[in-house]
Amino acid sequence: MPEIVLWDSCIVIDAIQQQEDIYIHLQPMIRKAEAGELFIVVSSVTVAEVTYCKELSAKGVSQEEQNEIIQQWMNQDYIVRRIADFGICRSAAMLAREFSVPGKSLSPIDSIVLATAIKNNVDALITLDDGKGKKSGKSIGLLELDQRAGGDRKTRIMHPATYVQQFEWNF
């Protein structure tokens, strides 16, 4: 049975840009996905967030060309798109309330991504979001919630390197 992972928006952007330091950890997942051994779930909020790729722009890729590259990436057969419907958003609001503490909160977008991962019973949510650099430390990073959300089956939230290393995938 194929593994199922959800990629946060930052991971999708790094995959599209082939951001060298991260892409090396994404390549094994992409190869597994191309072989039908892994499905990559993306939330509809990711589609909304992935509008601009800074690294591609720095290389002279126009916004029009970026739009085409993003669209092509999102249309891969191994990409499973999930809509942030009313139920997901209601779950996201409950997660935000559960994990927010005075002075530090889980962002609405991160809440939706996490709720989507839980609803789709993914094997792991893959992200770089450690909360650092977001709103002067006032945001809770998704990585901080590893195995803390998801009811009886706690959702794994992992850095791409950690996820790939657990399988010792060699290519």
C-alpha positions as CSV (number, residue, x, y, z in Angstrom):
1,M,0.0,0.0,0.0
2,P,1.4,3.4,-0.9
3,E,2.5,5.9,1.7
4,I,0.4,9.1,1.9
5,V,2.0,12.3,2.9
6,L,0.7,15.9,2.9
7,W,3.1,18.6,1.8
8,D,2.9,22.0,3.4
9,S,3.0,25.0,1.0
10,C,6.7,25.7,1.8
11,I,7.6,22.2,0.6
12,V,5.6,22.5,-2.6
13,I,7.4,25.8,-3.3
14,D,10.8,24.2,-2.7
15,A,9.9,21.3,-4.9
16,I,8.8,23.5,-7.8
17,Q,11.9,25.7,-7.4
18,Q,14.0,22.6,-6.9
19,Q,15.6,24.5,-3.9
20,E,18.9,22.6,-3.6
21,D,19.2,22.2,0.1
22,I,15.7,20.9,0.5
23,Y,15.1,19.3,-2.9
24,I,17.7,16.6,-2.2
25,H,15.3,15.3,0.5
26,L,12.2,15.7,-1.7
27,Q,13.6,13.8,-4.7
28,P,13.3,10.4,-3.1
29,M,9.6,11.1,-2.3
30,I,9.0,12.4,-5.8
31,R,10.6,9.2,-7.3
32,K,8.5,7.0,-5.0
33,A,5.4,9.0,-6.1
34,E,6.3,8.6,-9.7
35,A,6.6,4.9,-9.1
36,G,3.1,4.8,-7.5
37,E,4.5,4.0,-4.1
38,L,3.6,7.4,-2.5
39,F,0.8,9.9,-2.8
40,I,1.4,13.6,-2.1
41,V,-1.7,15.4,-0.7
42,V,-2.0,19.1,-1.0
43,S,-4.7,21.3,0.5
44,S,-6.6,23.8,-1.6
45,V,-5.0,26.5,0.6
46,T,-1.6,25.4,-0.8
47,V,-2.9,26.1,-4.3
48,A,-3.8,29.6,-3.1
49,E,-0.4,30.1,-1.3
50,V,1.8,28.9,-4.1
51,T,1.6,31.9,-6.4
52,Y,5.1,33.2,-6.6
53,C,8.5,31.4,-6.5
54,K,11.2,33.8,-5.3
55,E,14.1,31.7,-6.6
56,L,12.6,31.3,-10.0
57,S,12.0,35.0,-10.2
58,A,15.6,35.6,-9.3
59,K,16.6,33.4,-12.3
60,G,14.5,35.6,-14.6
61,V,11.4,33.4,-14.8
62,S,8.4,35.7,-15.4
63,Q,5.2,35.4,-13.4
64,E,3.4,34.0,-16.4
65,E,6.0,31.3,-16.8
66,Q,5.9,30.6,-13.1
67,N,2.1,30.2,-13.3
68,E,2.6,27.6,-16.0
69,I,5.3,25.7,-14.0
70,I,3.1,25.8,-10.8
71,Q,0.1,24.5,-12.7
72,Q,2.1,21.7,-14.3
73,W,3.4,20.6,-10.9
74,M,0.0,20.6,-9.4
75,N,-1.4,18.4,-12.2
76,Q,1.0,15.5,-11.6
77,D,-0.8,12.2,-11.3
78,Y,0.6,11.6,-7.8
79,I,-0.7,14.9,-6.4
80,V,-3.9,14.4,-4.5
81,R,-5.8,17.7,-4.1
82,R,-8.1,18.1,-1.1
83,I,-10.6,20.9,-0.7
84,A,-10.6,23.0,2.5
85,D,-14.4,22.6,2.9
86,F,-16.6,23.7,5.8
87,G,-15.8,20.5,7.9
88,I,-12.0,21.0,7.4
89,C,-12.3,24.6,8.4
90,R,-14.3,23.9,11.4
91,S,-11.7,21.3,12.5
92,A,-9.0,23.8,11.8
93,A,-10.7,26.4,14.1
94,M,-10.8,23.8,16.9
95,L,-7.1,22.9,16.4
96,A,-6.2,26.6,16.5
97,R,-8.1,27.0,19.7
98,E,-6.6,23.8,21.2
99,F,-3.0,24.7,20.5
100,S,-2.9,28.4,20.8
101,V,-1.6,29.8,24.1
102,P,-1.4,33.4,25.3
103,G,1.1,35.2,23.0
104,K,1.5,32.3,20.6
105,S,-1.0,30.9,18.1
106,L,-1.4,28.5,15.3
107,S,-2.2,30.4,12.1
108,P,-5.4,29.8,10.2
109,I,-3.6,28.5,7.2
110,D,-1.5,26.1,9.3
111,S,-4.6,25.0,11.1
112,I,-6.3,24.1,7.8
113,V,-3.2,22.2,6.5
114,L,-3.1,20.2,9.8
115,A,-6.8,19.6,9.7
116,T,-6.5,18.3,6.1
117,A,-3.7,16.0,7.1
118,I,-5.7,14.6,10.0
119,K,-8.9,14.2,7.9
120,N,-7.0,12.4,5.2
121,N,-5.2,10.1,7.7
122,V,-1.8,10.8,6.1
123,D,1.3,9.0,7.2
124,A,3.1,12.3,7.7
125,L,2.7,16.0,7.2
126,I,5.9,17.2,5.6
127,T,7.0,20.8,6.5
128,L,9.8,23.1,7.3
129,D,7.6,25.2,9.6
130,D,9.3,25.4,12.9
131,G,7.7,28.7,13.8
132,K,10.9,30.7,13.7
133,G,10.8,33.8,11.6
134,K,7.0,34.0,11.7
135,K,5.5,37.1,13.2
136,S,8.3,37.6,15.6
137,G,7.9,34.2,17.3
138,K,4.2,34.6,17.9
139,S,3.3,31.7,15.7
140,I,3.3,28.1,16.6
141,G,5.3,26.1,14.0
142,L,3.7,22.9,12.6
143,L,6.8,20.9,13.6
144,E,6.1,21.8,17.2
145,L,2.9,19.8,17.0
146,D,4.4,16.4,15.9
147,Q,2.3,13.6,17.4
148,R,0.2,16.1,19.4
149,A,-2.9,16.3,17.1
150,G,-5.1,13.8,15.4
151,G,-7.1,12.0,18.0
152,D,-6.2,8.4,18.7
153,R,-3.8,8.3,15.8
154,K,-1.5,11.2,16.4
155,T,-0.3,12.8,13.1
156,R,3.4,12.8,12.4
157,I,4.7,16.2,11.4
158,M,8.2,15.9,10.0
159,H,11.0,17.8,8.2
160,P,11.5,16.2,4.8
161,A,15.0,15.0,5.7
162,T,13.7,13.2,8.8
163,Y,10.9,11.5,6.8
164,V,13.2,10.2,4.1
165,Q,15.9,9.1,6.6
166,Q,13.5,6.8,8.4
167,F,13.1,4.7,5.3
168,E,16.8,4.8,4.3
169,W,15.7,5.2,0.7
170,N,18.5,4.9,-1.7
171,F,18.4,6.1,-5.3
